[in-house]
Amino acid sequence: MTFSDLWMPYDLKGRAQPAVHAANAPRLAAALRDLAEALGSETDPDDPTYFGKPTETGIDNYFDDGIASDVWSRFEIPYVS
């Protein structure tokens, strides 16, 4: 699907991003709908990635106990001075 959080309600660090989500998620949902219509098939989300879970209309964040997960920290290289 994507390795970006532009479509998600929370960024990859688990921080809310309502303006980014409001601007981008509807465009992704429309593009997926239009592609399915043009191809004459249903949207079939691929397997989840480390970053999010694809859906028929976009991508969802992972949550731990109701809080958006910081999935980015799993891949971030610690700064060493």
C-alpha positions in Angstrom: 0.0 0.0 0.0 2.2 2.9 1.2 5.0 3.6 3.5 3.7 7.1 4.3 1.3 8.4 6.9 -0.3 11.0 4.6 -3.5 9.0 4.4 -3.7 8.0 8.1 -5.5 9.7 11.0 -2.3 9.4 13.1 1.3 9.8 11.9 3.8 6.9 12.2 4.8 8.1 15.6 1.2 7.8 16.8 0.4 11.6 16.9 -3.0 12.8 15.7 -2.9 14.6 12.3 -6.5 15.6 11.6 -5.8 18.2 9.0 -3.4 16.0 7.0 -5.9 13.1 7.2 -8.9 15.3 6.2 -7.0 16.6 3.2 -5.6 13.3 1.9 -7.8 10.4 3.0 -10.8 11.3 0.8 -8.5 11.6 -2.2 -7.1 8.1 -1.6 -10.6 6.6 -1.1 -11.8 8.2 -4.3 -8.7 7.0 -6.2 -9.2 3.4 -4.9 -12.9 3.5 -5.8 -12.2 4.9 -9.3 -9.5 2.3 -9.9 -11.9 -0.5 -8.8 -14.6 0.8 -11.1 -12.2 1.3 -14.1 -10.8 -2.3 -13.6 -14.3 -3.7 -13.0 -13.2 -5.4 -9.8 -13.5 -4.9 -6.1 -10.7 -3.4 -4.0 -8.8 -6.2 -2.4 -6.5 -4.7 0.4 -3.1 -6.3 0.5 -1.5 -7.7 3.6 -0.7 -5.3 6.5 2.8 -3.7 6.5 4.8 -2.7 9.6 3.4 0.8 9.2 -0.4 0.2 8.8 -3.3 -2.0 7.7 -4.7 -1.5 4.2 -8.5 -1.2 3.8 -10.8 -1.0 0.9 -10.9 2.8 1.3 -7.4 3.6 2.6 -5.1 2.6 5.4 -5.6 2.3 9.2 -3.1 2.9 12.0 -2.2 0.2 14.5 -3.5 0.8 18.1 -2.3 -0.4 21.5 -4.9 -0.2 24.2 -6.8 2.4 22.2 -3.8 4.6 21.5 -2.2 4.9 18.1 1.0 3.0 18.0 4.4 4.5 17.4 5.4 2.2 14.7 8.2 4.5 13.5 10.3 3.9 16.6 10.8 0.2 15.5 12.8 1.4 12.5 14.4 4.6 13.7 18.1 4.4 14.1 19.2 5.9 17.4 21.4 8.9 17.3 25.0 8.3 18.4 27.4 11.2 19.0 
